[in-house]
Amino acid sequence: MLIELENIEFSYAVPSAGPPPWKLRVERLFIRSGDLYRVTGKNMCGKTTLLRILAGLEQVTFGGNSKVGGSMVRGNDAKAHGRARLHTRDVCFLSHADQMFPELSVWENVRIARNSGPAQKTHLARTFFESYIDSIPTLKGVSLKMPMGSLSSGGQALVRLGRASTWKSRLILIDEVTAHLDDDAADVFFFHIGKLLTQGCSVVLVSHVERDRLLAEKVAEKIGQKAFAVTVEKVNEHTSCLTAR
Amino acid sequence: MPYRTLALTTCLVLLLFFSTGSFRAAGAVGSNWLSSGLPLVPLSIAAGLIISCGQIDIASGALLTFAGMIVIGWAHLFGATDSSVLVAVGVETLSSILLYCIMWAIITLGRVPALLCTLGFSFCGQSLSLLINTFVSSPLGPHHPSFTPEHVVGGMTVPVSGAVSIFEWQLLWIALVVLALALWRYSSDAGLQHVAVGMNPKGAEMAGVKIRRVTLVAFLASGALVGLSTAMYLVFQGGGWAPNTGVGKEMFAIAAAVVGGTRIQ
């Protein structure tokens, strides 16, 4: 089991005193290695917040248990633990809000997520990333020295996925990144997600696009697995609740 | 040849021409002007390092004065011999690094705006410099036998000879700093992460960059560069070292860093 969240609550801190206006409650969410999770829900119900909690970018505010990589962490520790995972590149967060670094080159945008290691590893990673770029028709002709800002949004989304696969992240969190992709590019994107799943990587995907739901199910079926549906719903105006099937 | 390269080459040739002259030669206005201007280079690089990771430092001038005053005070206490002054330069550099480390802790851990924090340090630096100046200038202050009046030029200064004169090799120091920084920026992950934090802190966080560590390194390096700049200023400070020597220099440093192309958030 990669991550276990049980009976936890999260709310954003508000400057004024009094109860927080909104909270996300997770009764139970287990993420296993090699599984694909598709998170759905309406706007403002807490999908991105859930991903941020999984990445360790947000701190669980109330009780419960969360297990990361088999070790139990509580409250404040959960954030430190998650962030440490992000720093060791166990988790890769692909967000539509992340503009990456448009002035840096494509390779520098990938290299920046490298954990400190021997130079040889970087060389191998570069070779791997080059072969990844070559395998994608949309990115044909893209040089690793090109500024990231010169790529389209769809191209940048593919580079983000390439970054995650280059550094062998164990958990990939994808937040609305696929919205910029055309049908062909989306096919390639999900093909590579399928490859990552077969390598034991877990993927949590947030997307509103129906095409992505179909592609996710197709990829999961192809590798003999099920795409788990995770729904975040607003129970009332103050609380969102998460159910996993 | 592009105009930019031509202009840069011309500047370097002029710099080399003037800096190889005798700094203290009577009438060598150009060389004196340059010798007092060259220590601004490490100060500007220090400002650039901090600005490029999304912070601001307006205390470097006051802290430069304070670091210089530490050397003056040290010389008064322990003598103005070469070895003593060399140790004092080490002490002032370490003090400068420590002060920048404290500034980083207040800004990053205490979540105090960098402008406010460095403004506070600027006033503290000026006040402490004045305090040291008053103390060592008073008849009750420490006066080591080796600190004779001929070492005092204008206000207060230290003798420059022997090992201390290595700080006269300004171009060498600047070349070393620039070379080290170029290697750091273009050949190391740390340099890349530093630039990335300045460009897009959120993106850097999502890429797993340890933002606090990146800013800490920037502040520590800036402290060391302010220490070096102080040493370079000290050996050319013919007019003495007054409590307001470095005041205002931070603005030149920031301006140079910005005009030089440092990215501002």
Interface residues (C-beta under 8 A of the other chain):
Chain A: A55 L57 L86 H87 T88 R89 C92 F93 S95 A97 D98 Q99 M100 F101 E103 L104 E108 R111 I112 A113 R114 N115 S116 R163
Chain B: D189 L192 Q193 V195 A196 M199 N200 K202 G203 A204 E205 M206 A207 G208 V209 K210
